């Protein structure tokens, strides 16, 4: 893919990515920036996504990419610029009026209302490329069953009981397909979860290989895994597994219910969803997530399957009949290049290269 990740000492990059400190979010911003074919740089933020005390020179800045909680800092950065840059936000722009952003790209699990400057995607950008990757030759996929284990999140609980149910299912899946079983944890996996897994391995004497997170190892398993089991907490890992075109099983987790999520559900049930959407678009109310709705749609469409106990052996050998067209990145590329001022900039970049 085109694009350049420039060091912070280079001030001429027309695209700035605001750093949230979260690898999955940062990767999505970089994938989108690379799709534009423009030089980009990363700008670190302060604690709690706060703007730095002083921004570098912004004379060449033409596009700000922000993700999640970095949107406030993105607006602060734009306010310092003599020439107004475009502002494109991935995810939910909490308490920022939609009209203040040039483009909003909610992720599929985001409960954000539609609008003229809102472009929804079917998957997070993790693992996306231009053009989309073709299916790997089956002969190259021989690593077996791969479990991508996340951890507790704001939306999901993940304790010892859930972990043991996951291991029981994954072990049955690997046995039904007569292949080895590997589990790779994520940076969010708590230390006690590793102990639960190790204890289960000892107790059940199961042939299971446990790996701690590492970018090279994670990429290796994505490229060679025969099938994947992904915990429901991570939309990013689910997207990367799906883009391998191998069978993907979603392992469900208990949902966490906050006061705000209960309030939002109650308002929708009372027929107040249009009012809530109006308040969200004006920045007067934050929006939530809808993981359950997204997961249900994926399962009903047949692109992934739900991991559940007591499946017959032939069910555990499932493979998807078809694969959705992976058009999200090219749609976003085309939409961004249509924004005022970006297309001439890309043409100039190509001439220089």
N, C-alpha and C positions, 0 to 999 in steps of 0.2 A: 504494500500500500504506500501511497505517497505521504508526504508530511515529514516534519522534522521536529524532534524534541530538543529544543535549544537550552543551553545552560542559562541560569539566572543572570549571568553577566551580559548576555546579549539582549539589548533593549529594543530591537527593531522588529520582533515577531509581531505580526498583526493579530494573532489569536492568543489570548491569555486564558489559562485554565486555573480556577481557584482551587487550591488544595484543601480537601476536607480531612485528610489523614486516614481515609478509609480506602483500602486498595481496590475494592470492587467498584466504588464510585469513581475513583480516579481513572481506572481502566476504561470505563464507559465514556468519559469525557475525551480521553486520548483517542479512542477508536473513532468517535465522531469528528474530532479535529483532523485526524489523518485522512478521513474520507473526503475532506475539503481540499486536500493537497496543498495546504498553506503551512508556513512555519508557525510553530506554537511554542509557548513556554508555560511553565507552571509557577504560580504565585502562592507561596505559603501564607496561611492565615494564622492569626493569634489564637489564644485559648477560646473555646466555645465559638469558633468560626468568626472571631472578631477581625476587623480590618487591621493591618499593620499600622504602626504609628505614622509611617510615611510610605506612600506608594512610590515606586520607581517612575522614571519619565514615561509618560503615556502618549507621546506624540505619534507613534506609529500604531497605536492600538486601534483595531477596527471591530473586534468581536470578543466578547467576554462569554465564556462557558462556565456556568455554575451548576452545582448539583445540591439538591436537598437544602440543608441548613446554611449553605454558603450564599444564598440569594440576597440576604441583607448586605453582606460585604460586597457583592457584585453591584448592587445599587449605589453603595457608598463610593466604590471605585469609579463608576460611570459619572457620578456627580463631580469628580475632580478633573474630568477630561475637557479640554477646550473644544475638541471635535467629538461629538456624541458617538460612542461606539454602539454597535448592536449588542443586545443582551439576550442570550438564549439559555434557558434553564431546563435541566433534566430533573424530573420528579415533581414534587408538590411545592410550589412557591408559598411557603407559609406566611400568611398575613401581609402579602404584597399584592396590590391590585393587578389583575391580569393585564390591564391596559399599559402598565409600566414596563412590560416585557415584550420583546419583539417576537419571540416564539417560546412556547411552553411545550415540553415533551413529557407528558406524564407517563410513568411506567405502568405496565398492565395491572399491577396490584394497587395502584393509586386511585383513590376515590375523588377524582377532580372533575369538575363539570366541563362540558364541551364549550368551544368558542371559536371565533374566527382565527385566533392566533394560537390555537391548541392543536397539536398533532399527536394522536395516540399511536402507540406501538404495541405489537403483539407480544414482544419479548424484551427484556433488558438487552443492552448492546454487548454484554460479555460474550466473547467468542465470535462476534460478527466480523465479516470481512467483505471487501469489494474485489471481485464478485464473490458471492457466497461460495464456500468450499463445497466441493463435490464429495460424495460418499467415499470413504476410504475402502480400499479393497478388503474384503472380509478376511483374507489370509493374513492381513497385517494386524487384525484384532484378535489377539490371543492371550491377553492378560487376565481374562476371566471376569467375574462379577466385581464391580467396584462400588463401594459405599462412600458417598460424599457426606460426611457428618459435619453439621454446623454447630449450633449451640442455642441456648436460650436467647430470646430476643424480646423486644417490646411487644410483639404480637403473639409469641408462642412460648409455651412451657416445654422444657425438655429435661426430664429427670432420669433417675435410674430405671424406673419401670418402662418408660418409653424407649430408653436405650436397649434394654434387654429384649423388648418386643421387636425392635429393629434388627437386632443381631439374629434372633430366631428366624425372622423372615428372610434375611439376606443369606443365611446359611442354607435354608431350604431352597432358595432360588439358585444358589451356586450348585447344590447337589443335583437339582433337577436338570441342570444344563451341563453337569459333569465338568466343572471348571473350578479353578481356585477362587478364593474369596479374599479381597483386600479392602481395608477401610483406611481412608485418609481423612484426618481431621482438618479443621479450619483454624484461622487465627482466633476465632471467637469461641472455640471449644474450651470449656473450663478444665482445669487439671483433674478435678474429681471425675469427670466423664472418662478421661483416659484410664483412670483406675477402675471404673466400672467395666470398661471394655476388657481390660487385662484380667480382671477377676472372672468375668464370664468365660474368657478363653481358657483359663485354668480349670474352671469348674466343669465346662462342657467338653474339654479336650478337643475343641474344634480347630480345624486347619484354617486359621484366620491370621492374616498378616496385617499388622497395624503400623501406619506411617503417620508421622507428625507433618504439619504443613510445610511445603516447600514448593516454590514456583516450578522448578524443573521437574520434580516428581509429579506434581499435579498435571502438568502439560503431558508428561509421558503417559499417565493413565488415561487422560482424555483421548489421546491418539491411539491407544492400544486396547482399551476396555471393550469387552464384548457386550456388556450391559451395565446400567447404572441404577443405583438406588440413592435417591437424594432426599434429605430431610426437608420438611416443608418450610423451614424458617428462611431458607436462602433462595431468593429469586435469581440471583446471579449464578449460583452453581447449577440451578435447574436449567437456565438458559444455555450455559456452556455444555452441559450434558446433552441437551436436546440437539444442539448444533453438531454433535458428532454423528447424528443419524443412527446411532445405536438405540436399542430399546431403553426407555427411561421409566423407572418406577418411582412414584412420589410416596414418601413415607409420611403419613399424617401425624400432626402433633396437636395437643390441646391448645385451644386459643386462650389468650389472656384478654380480659375485658376491663378496660379502664373506664373511669367515670365518663370521660368525653365520648368514648366509643358507644357506651350505652345511651348517652344523651342523643348522639347522632342517629342511632338506630330507632330510638323512640320518636324523634322528629320525623324521620322518613315514614314510619308506620302510621303517623298521624296525618300524612299527606303534605308535610312541610318540606319535602325535598327541594322543590323549586325555590322556595325562600332560602333554604340553606345554600343552594348553588349560587343564588344572587349575592348572598353575603360573602361567600368564598371568593367569587370573582372580583369583588370590590375590596378584598383584603381585610374584611372585618371579622372573618372567621377562618380558622384553620380547617383543613380537610384531613380525612383519615385514609386508611388502607382497606382493601377488600380482597385479601388473599384468598378467602374461601370462595368467592365468586370467580376469581381467575382460575384457581385450581379446578373447580367444578367444570368450568367451560373447557379446559384442556382435556380433562378426563372424558367428558361427554363427546368431544370431537375425535377421540381415539388416538391422539398424538402421544399421550403418555398413559400409564395405567396406575391405579391406586394399589399400593402395597397393603395387602390385608391377609390375615391368617387363613389357614385351611383351604387354600386354593389347590385345585387339582394339578397334578404334575404337568399336564399338557397346557394348562393356563400359565404356568410359570415359564413355559418356553415361548411365550408371546413375543411377536415382533410387530411393529406398526405396519399397517397395510400401505399407507401413503405417508408422505412427509410434507408438511406445510411449506409453501414457498417462503423463503427467508428474504422478504423485501423491505424490512424495516430500515436498514441502514441506507439503502439507495433512495428510499422515499424521503428520509430526513436530509440526505445530501442534496437532493433536488430542491427541497423546500428551503434549505439554508442558502443555497446558491441563488435562489430567486429573491432573497432579501436585498434591499437597496444597498449597493456599494460593494457586495462581495464578488459578484461575477467579474467585473473589471479587474479586481485584485487578483483573482485566480489566474486570469489571462496573463497579467503581468508577471506573475510568479513562473508560469510555464515558459514565457519568453526568456526569462533570466536563466532558467535551468537548461 
